[in-house]
Amino acid sequence: MSDKLTIIGGDGRFLSVKSFFEKKGFKVNSVFLEKESGKAVYDTVILPVPVMRNGFLNSPLTDEKVSEKRLAGLLPENSTVFGGIIPQSFEEICREKNIKLIDYFSDETLLDKNAVLTARAIPSVLEENGVSVSNGRIFILGYGRCGKAIADVLSSAGGNVTVVSSKGKAGEYRLVHFEDLKGRINEASLVVNTVPSAVLTENELVNLNRNAVITEIASAPYGIDFEAAKRLDIKVIKAPSLPGRFFPEEAGEVIAETILKEMN
Protein backbone atom coordinates (compact mmCIF):
# COMPACT_ATOMS: atom_id res chain seq x y z
CA MET A 1 0.00 0.00 0.00
CA SER A 2 1.29 3.47 -0.92
CA ASP A 3 2.35 5.99 1.73
CA LYS A 4 0.43 8.67 -0.17
CA LEU A 5 -3.30 9.16 0.16
CA THR A 6 -6.01 11.62 -0.74
CA ILE A 7 -9.07 12.52 1.33
CA ILE A 8 -12.04 13.65 -0.75
CA GLY A 9 -14.92 15.37 1.05
CA GLY A 10 -15.97 14.78 4.63
CA ASP A 11 -16.88 16.69 7.77
CA GLY A 12 -14.79 17.59 10.82
CA ARG A 13 -13.98 13.93 11.45
CA PHE A 14 -11.87 13.85 8.32
CA LEU A 15 -9.67 16.71 9.45
CA SER A 16 -8.82 14.36 12.30
CA VAL A 17 -8.33 11.47 9.84
CA LYS A 18 -5.92 13.64 7.87
CA SER A 19 -3.95 14.57 10.98
CA PHE A 20 -3.82 10.92 12.09
CA PHE A 21 -2.23 9.73 8.84
CA GLU A 22 0.16 12.66 8.66
CA LYS A 23 1.44 11.75 12.11
CA LYS A 24 1.91 8.19 10.83
CA GLY A 25 4.24 9.50 8.12
CA PHE A 26 1.82 9.48 5.17
CA LYS A 27 1.81 12.22 2.57
CA VAL A 28 -1.81 13.38 2.66
CA ASN A 29 -3.67 15.86 0.51
CA SER A 30 -7.34 16.69 0.34
CA VAL A 31 -9.98 17.74 -2.13
CA PHE A 32 -13.35 19.25 -1.11
CA LEU A 33 -12.28 19.09 2.55
CA GLU A 34 -12.27 22.66 3.81
CA LYS A 35 -9.03 24.30 2.60
CA GLU A 36 -7.49 22.36 -0.25
CA SER A 37 -3.96 21.10 0.29
CA GLY A 38 -3.53 19.64 -3.18
CA LYS A 39 -5.44 18.70 -6.28
CA ALA A 40 -3.58 15.51 -7.16
CA VAL A 41 -5.51 12.36 -6.31
CA TYR A 42 -3.30 9.49 -5.25
CA ASP A 43 -3.96 5.78 -5.71
CA THR A 44 -5.23 5.43 -2.16
CA VAL A 45 -8.34 7.49 -1.43
CA ILE A 46 -10.51 8.04 1.64
CA LEU A 47 -14.13 9.10 1.17
CA PRO A 48 -16.56 10.24 3.89
CA VAL A 49 -19.39 8.47 5.67
CA PRO A 50 -21.89 8.44 4.15
CA VAL A 51 -20.10 8.90 0.84
CA MET A 52 -23.10 10.68 -0.70
CA ARG A 53 -25.77 12.84 0.94
CA ASN A 54 -28.84 14.00 -0.97
CA GLY A 55 -27.30 12.90 -4.25
CA PHE A 56 -23.96 14.69 -3.84
CA LEU A 57 -20.60 14.04 -2.21
CA ASN A 58 -20.85 14.49 1.55
CA SER A 59 -18.63 17.59 1.82
CA PRO A 60 -20.26 20.01 4.28
CA LEU A 61 -17.06 22.02 4.81
CA THR A 62 -17.16 23.31 1.22
CA ASP A 63 -19.80 24.81 -1.05
CA GLU A 64 -19.09 22.39 -3.89
CA LYS A 65 -21.82 20.10 -5.26
CA VAL A 66 -20.07 16.97 -6.50
CA SER A 67 -22.13 14.31 -8.27
CA GLU A 68 -21.34 10.59 -8.22
CA LYS A 69 -20.13 10.77 -11.80
CA ARG A 70 -17.84 13.71 -11.08
CA LEU A 71 -16.49 12.02 -7.96
CA ALA A 72 -15.76 8.81 -9.84
CA GLY A 73 -13.98 10.87 -12.48
CA LEU A 74 -11.49 12.07 -9.87
CA LEU A 75 -10.48 8.53 -8.90
CA PRO A 76 -7.52 6.94 -10.70
CA GLU A 77 -8.04 3.61 -12.40
CA ASN A 78 -6.94 0.60 -10.31
CA SER A 79 -6.94 2.72 -7.14
CA THR A 80 -7.98 1.60 -3.67
CA VAL A 81 -10.83 3.63 -2.21
CA PHE A 82 -12.11 3.55 1.37
CA GLY A 83 -15.60 4.88 2.02
CA GLY A 84 -18.45 4.56 4.48
CA ILE A 85 -21.96 3.51 3.38
CA ILE A 86 -21.15 3.32 -0.32
CA PRO A 87 -24.14 3.57 -2.69
CA GLN A 88 -24.57 0.66 -5.08
CA SER A 89 -24.79 3.07 -8.02
CA PHE A 90 -21.35 4.43 -7.13
CA GLU A 91 -19.96 0.91 -6.80
CA GLU A 92 -21.11 0.19 -10.35
CA ILE A 93 -19.40 3.30 -11.71
CA CYS A 94 -16.15 2.41 -9.92
CA ARG A 95 -16.24 -1.19 -11.13
CA GLU A 96 -15.80 0.06 -14.69
CA LYS A 97 -12.50 1.70 -13.64
CA ASN A 98 -11.31 -1.40 -11.77
CA ILE A 99 -11.34 0.51 -8.50
CA LYS A 100 -11.15 -1.53 -5.31
CA LEU A 101 -13.81 -0.24 -2.88
CA ILE A 102 -13.61 -0.99 0.84
CA ASP A 103 -16.50 0.02 3.13
CA TYR A 104 -14.86 0.80 6.47
CA PHE A 105 -18.28 1.39 8.01
CA SER A 106 -18.89 -2.35 8.10
CA ASP A 107 -16.19 -2.86 10.72
CA GLU A 108 -17.73 -4.20 13.95
CA THR A 109 -15.42 -2.29 16.30
CA LEU A 110 -16.02 0.98 14.48
CA LEU A 111 -19.79 0.46 14.57
CA ASP A 112 -19.73 -0.21 18.31
CA LYS A 113 -17.64 2.88 19.06
CA ASN A 114 -19.73 5.02 16.72
CA ALA A 115 -22.92 3.92 18.50
CA VAL A 116 -21.48 4.97 21.85
CA LEU A 117 -20.47 8.39 20.50
CA THR A 118 -23.92 8.82 18.96
CA ALA A 119 -25.58 8.03 22.28
CA ARG A 120 -23.31 10.42 24.18
CA ALA A 121 -24.36 13.23 21.82
CA ILE A 122 -28.13 12.73 22.18
CA PRO A 123 -28.55 14.67 25.48
CA SER A 124 -26.78 17.68 23.94
CA VAL A 125 -29.06 17.59 20.89
CA LEU A 126 -32.13 17.46 23.11
CA GLU A 127 -30.84 20.25 25.33
CA GLU A 128 -30.26 22.46 22.28
CA ASN A 129 -33.91 21.97 21.38
CA GLY A 130 -35.26 22.58 24.87
CA VAL A 131 -36.20 18.94 25.46
CA SER A 132 -35.78 17.57 28.97
CA VAL A 133 -34.71 13.96 29.51
CA SER A 134 -35.28 13.77 33.26
CA ASN A 135 -38.57 11.98 33.98
CA GLY A 136 -39.38 11.96 30.27
CA ARG A 137 -41.38 9.05 28.86
CA ILE A 138 -38.92 8.00 26.18
CA PHE A 139 -39.66 5.50 23.41
CA ILE A 140 -36.56 4.27 21.61
CA LEU A 141 -37.37 2.63 18.29
CA GLY A 142 -34.94 -0.18 17.54
CA TYR A 143 -32.64 -2.04 19.89
CA GLY A 144 -29.51 -2.55 17.84
CA ARG A 145 -26.15 -0.98 18.65
CA CYS A 146 -27.39 2.61 18.71
CA GLY A 147 -30.68 1.76 20.39
CA LYS A 148 -28.94 -0.04 23.26
CA ALA A 149 -26.38 2.71 23.77
CA ILE A 150 -29.02 5.47 23.65
CA ALA A 151 -31.27 3.59 26.09
CA ASP A 152 -28.43 3.39 28.59
CA VAL A 153 -27.47 7.06 28.24
CA LEU A 154 -31.01 8.43 28.49
CA SER A 155 -31.90 6.11 31.35
CA SER A 156 -28.81 7.26 33.25
CA ALA A 157 -29.93 10.86 32.63
CA GLY A 158 -33.23 10.16 34.38
CA GLY A 159 -35.46 9.18 31.48
CA ASN A 160 -38.10 6.47 31.72
CA VAL A 161 -37.11 4.30 28.78
CA THR A 162 -39.31 2.01 26.72
CA VAL A 163 -37.74 0.04 23.88
CA VAL A 164 -39.79 -0.63 20.76
CA SER A 165 -38.47 -3.71 18.98
CA SER A 166 -39.57 -6.59 16.80
CA LYS A 167 -36.95 -8.92 18.29
CA GLY A 168 -38.58 -9.37 21.69
CA LYS A 169 -35.47 -8.15 23.49
CA ALA A 170 -35.13 -4.93 25.45
CA GLY A 171 -32.55 -5.72 28.12
CA GLU A 172 -33.62 -4.19 31.41
CA TYR A 173 -36.10 -1.84 29.76
CA ARG A 174 -39.83 -2.08 29.18
CA LEU A 175 -40.62 -3.61 25.80
CA VAL A 176 -43.26 -2.67 23.26
CA HIS A 177 -43.47 -4.62 20.00
CA PHE A 178 -43.67 -2.62 16.79
CA GLU A 179 -47.01 -4.21 16.00
CA ASP A 180 -48.38 -2.62 19.19
CA LEU A 181 -46.76 0.80 18.71
CA LYS A 182 -49.85 2.48 17.25
CA GLY A 183 -51.82 1.85 20.42
CA ARG A 184 -48.99 2.71 22.83
CA ILE A 185 -47.22 5.67 21.27
CA ASN A 186 -49.54 8.12 23.03
CA GLU A 187 -47.62 7.30 26.22
CA ALA A 188 -44.42 8.90 24.89
CA SER A 189 -43.20 12.43 25.49
CA LEU A 190 -40.05 11.78 23.44
CA VAL A 191 -39.45 9.31 20.62
CA VAL A 192 -35.94 8.51 19.36
CA ASN A 193 -35.83 6.58 16.11
CA THR A 194 -32.81 4.47 15.13
CA VAL A 195 -34.50 2.39 12.41
CA PRO A 196 -33.77 3.33 8.75
CA SER A 197 -37.12 2.10 7.42
CA ALA A 198 -40.73 3.25 7.75
CA VAL A 199 -41.73 2.66 11.38
CA LEU A 200 -43.44 5.98 12.15
CA THR A 201 -46.08 6.39 9.47
CA GLU A 202 -49.17 8.56 9.70
CA ASN A 203 -50.98 5.61 11.31
CA GLU A 204 -48.72 5.89 14.35
CA LEU A 205 -48.18 9.63 14.28
CA VAL A 206 -51.88 10.51 14.58
CA ASN A 207 -51.85 8.90 18.03
CA LEU A 208 -48.76 10.73 19.27
CA ASN A 209 -49.26 13.44 21.87
CA ARG A 210 -48.91 16.80 20.09
CA ASN A 211 -46.52 18.00 22.81
CA ALA A 212 -44.22 15.06 22.18
CA VAL A 213 -40.96 15.39 20.25
CA ILE A 214 -39.36 12.97 17.78
CA THR A 215 -35.62 12.75 17.21
CA GLU A 216 -34.48 11.04 14.01
CA ILE A 217 -30.94 9.67 14.01
CA ALA A 218 -31.39 6.92 11.40
CA SER A 219 -29.80 7.18 7.99
CA ALA A 220 -31.72 7.39 4.71
CA PRO A 221 -34.40 6.36 3.90
CA TYR A 222 -35.17 7.21 7.57
CA GLY A 223 -37.98 5.90 9.71
CA ILE A 224 -40.35 8.85 9.92
CA ASP A 225 -42.99 10.15 7.53
CA PHE A 226 -41.77 13.74 7.72
CA GLU A 227 -44.63 15.13 5.63
CA ALA A 228 -47.22 13.54 7.91
CA ALA A 229 -45.41 14.85 10.98
CA LYS A 230 -45.45 18.35 9.50
CA ARG A 231 -49.16 18.16 8.73
CA LEU A 232 -49.83 17.00 12.27
CA ASP A 233 -47.64 19.78 13.71
CA ILE A 234 -45.30 17.32 15.44
CA LYS A 235 -41.82 18.56 16.23
CA VAL A 236 -39.10 16.46 14.59
CA ILE A 237 -35.42 16.95 15.33
CA LYS A 238 -33.24 15.66 12.52
CA ALA A 239 -29.92 14.63 14.02
CA PRO A 240 -27.65 12.94 11.46
CA SER A 241 -23.91 12.27 11.89
CA LEU A 242 -23.82 13.11 15.59
CA PRO A 243 -20.28 11.79 16.20
CA GLY A 244 -18.99 14.11 13.48
CA ARG A 245 -20.73 17.09 15.01
CA PHE A 246 -20.02 16.58 18.70
CA PHE A 247 -16.92 14.37 18.80
CA PRO A 248 -15.08 14.92 15.49
CA GLU A 249 -11.62 14.15 16.83
CA GLU A 250 -12.61 10.93 18.59
CA ALA A 251 -14.82 9.76 15.74
CA GLY A 252 -12.19 10.64 13.14
CA GLU A 253 -9.52 8.69 14.98
CA VAL A 254 -11.77 5.62 15.08
CA ILE A 255 -12.28 5.87 11.31
CA ALA A 256 -8.56 6.36 10.70
CA GLU A 257 -7.60 3.40 12.90
CA THR A 258 -10.08 1.19 11.04
CA ILE A 259 -8.71 2.22 7.64
CA LEU A 260 -5.12 1.71 8.77
CA LYS A 261 -6.04 -1.77 9.99
CA GLU A 262 -7.53 -2.53 6.56
CA MET A 263 -4.39 -1.21 4.86
CA ASN A 264 -2.20 -3.51 6.90
N, C-alpha and C positions, 0 to 999 in steps of 0.2 A: 504494500500500500504506500502511496506517495506521501511525502511529508508536506505537501502543499494542498490546501483545500479552500474552497469558496463557499461562503454562506450567502444564500439568496433569500431575501425576505426575512420575516420573523418579527416578533415583538421584543420586549426587554429581556426575555430569557436568552435570546440569541446574541445579545451583547455579552452576556455571561459565558455562553458557549464559545464565542470568539476568544474571549480572554483566557478561558480554560486551555484551549488548544495552543494559543500563543505561548502560554507558560510551559506547555509540554514540548516546545521547540518547533511547532509547525509554522510554516509561512501561511498566513490566513488573510484573505481579502474578502470583501463583501460587496454585494450588489442589492440595491433596494432594501438595505438595512441602515436606516438613519443616514449618517454621513458616509459616502462611498470611500472605500480605501483602495479601490482598484476595479477595473472593468474586465480584466482577464478572468475567464472561468476555467479553473483547473479540472483535472480528471476525477477529483473527489469533491463531491458537492453535498452540502447540508441544506435541506429545505425545512420550513417551519412545520408546526403542528397546530391546526390542520394545515395541509399544504395549500388548499384553496379555501376561500371564504366568500360566499355570495358570487361564485363564478370567477373570482380573480385571486391571484397570488395573495396569501395572507401576509401583508406587509404594512401594518398600521403605522409604522414610524416614517413612512414616506407618503407622498400624494400620488404615486404611480398606480395605474390600473393595468395589471399584467395578466393577460389571458393565459389559459393552458397552452395554447399553441405558441404564443410568444415565449413563455417560460421554457417549453421544450426546445425551442430554437436556440436558447442560450446554452444548452447542455451539450458538451462534446460527445461525439459518438464513442461507444465503448467505455463510457465513464461509469463510475460508481456513485449512486445518488442515495442519500439517506433522507427520509421524510417521515412525517407522522400523519396517519390517516390519509393515505394516498388514494385519490379517486380512481376508479377503474378506467375512466376515459383517459386519464393522464397516463396510466400504465400502458394502455394500448398505443398511445403516441410514442412513448419512450421505447417500446418494444421494437418499433420500426428502426430505431437508431442503435439497437443493441445495447441499451443502457441497463445496467444492473440496478434495480430498485430494492432498497431495504427499508422496511417500515419499522423504525425503532420504537414506535408506540405500541408494538405488540409484545414488548419485553415485560415479563411479569413483575420484576422488581421495580421498574419504572412506573408501571401502572399502580402498584401498591403505594409508592411514595407520592405519586401525583394525587391519588385519592385522599391521602392524609393532608396534603397541602390545600387541596380544594376544601376539605372540611374545615380546616383552620381559618380559611378566609370567609366562610359563610357568616359568622357573627358580625364581621366588619361590614359586609354587604348589607345585612339587615339593619345595622345601626345607622348606616348612611341614609337608609330609606325610612328611618323612624319606626322600625318594627322591633318590638321587644320580644326577647326569647323567654325570659323568666316567666314561668307559669303559663306560657303559651301552649295551646293545644295544637301540636305539630304533627302533621301527617307527612311522612317521608315515603315517596313513591319509588319503589325499587329497593332491593336489599343486596345489591352487589357490593363491589369495593367502595364506591363513593357513598352508597346508601348506609352501609355499616359505619363508615368513618363519620359521616354527618350525624347519624343517630347518636353516636357516642359524644360528639362535641356539643350538640344542642341539649342533650340530656344533662351533661355536666354543667351547662350554663343555666340550668333550671327549667328547661322545657319539658313538657309532658309529651313524650314521643310515642306515636303510633306508626308502625311500619305497614305499608301496603305492598303486598307481594303475592305472586302467584305460586311461589315455591313452598309455601307453608312453613317458612322459617323466618323468625324475627328476633332471634337471640333472646335477650331479657325483656324485649319490648312487646307491647300489645300488638297483636296481629289483626289486620283486616285483609281479606282476600280481594283482589281486583274486581271480581264478579260482584262483590258486595259494596264497592266503593260508592256507587250512586246513592245508596240509602244511608251511608255513614258520613259522607263528606261534609254534611252540615255541622258536624261536631268540630271541625277544624277552624282554627284562627289563622294558621299558617300552613301552607302546603309547599313542600320542596320536591320538585320532580327531578329524578335522575335517569328516567327511562327515555331513550331516543325513538319512541314510537307512540302512536296516538293512544294515550291513556286518560287524558282529560279532554273529552269531547264536550259538546254542548249538553249532552245528556247528563253528564256529571256536574258541569259548571252551573246549570240552572239551580241546583240544590245547594250550592256553596253560599255561605253567609256573605252578604255584600261587604261586610267590614273585613273579611278575610283577605289575605295576601298570598299570592303564588310566586315562588321563586323558581325560575327555570335554569338549570345548570346543564341539562343534557345537550348533546351535539345535534346537528341536523340529522333527521327531519324534525327533531324536537318531539315533545310529548303533549303539548298544549295546543288547543285550537285558539290561536291568538285573536282571530276575528270574532269568534263567539265571546271570548272574554271581554273584548272591547265593547261589543254590543251590550253585554250584561253589566258593564261598568265595574269590572273586577280588576283590581290592581295586579299587574304582572311585572315582576322584576326579572329582566333578562340578565343573566350573570355568566357569560361564557368565559373560558380561559382564566379562571380565577388564580391559579398558581402564577401565571405570567403577569398578572396585575398586582398581586399582593406580595409574592415571593419570587421575583424574577431571578435573583441570584441563585437561590436554592434550587428552584425548578430548572434553571439553565444548567447548573452543574450536574443534576441528575440526568438530563438529556445528553450532555457531553460525555459523561461517564459511560452511558449505555452505548453511544456511538463508538467510543474508543474501544470498548469491549468487543463490539462487532468487528472493528478493524483488525483487532488482534487475533 
